[in-house]
Amino acid sequence: MAAKKTLEIPIITVRGQRVLLDSDLAALYEVPTKAFNQAVKRNLSRFPDDFSFVLSGEEWLHLRSQSVTSSSEHGGRRYPPRVFTEHGALMAASILNSDRAVAMSVYVIRAFVEIREKLAANQTILKRLAEIDHTLLIHDASLRDIYQKLRPLLTLPPEPPGKPKREIGFHTKS
């Protein structure tokens, strides 16, 4: 059985956002970069600027000078690449027909369903904790009130002035 090939995809930061290059995302979804970019262009309305954008010439030159894009995969491009944020990468999976892209879309949807279920469970727990907290506050006030009423009963009454205290036990007169 052949070992499964792992793909290491560099995540870079551009314009304060963590992004993936189009060629890296195409490799992840196991489609040619050209076909990937054509699919994106046909569905450009699904990729607002916070999902995907084309690098400026200066940004592309800066990235090419870094080791992130020094491999032959990224060389020979005529135009600066399109980059994708996390949301754009997920949207790209929904417009592609490769087996890998379909599997990724299904995986993401299941993950969101699981997250929503956990959030609903957490909301139920938080609601119950709020009810318990409210009950404890009521009980705390009641206990404080009972303590205030019992406190005078726990202290010894003061001795009347002028009357000597009677001693307890056997005493001899000397």
Buried (B, 14 or more C-beta within 10 A) or exposed (E): EEEEEEEEEEEBEBEEBEBBBBBBBBBBBBBEBEBBBEBBEEBEEBBEEEBBBBBEEEBBEEBBEEEBBEEEEBEEBEEBBBBBBEEBBBBBBBBBEBEBBBEBBEEBEEEEEEEEEEEEEEEEEEEEEEEEEEEEEEEEEEEEEEEEEEEEEEEEEEEEEEEEEEEEEEEEEE
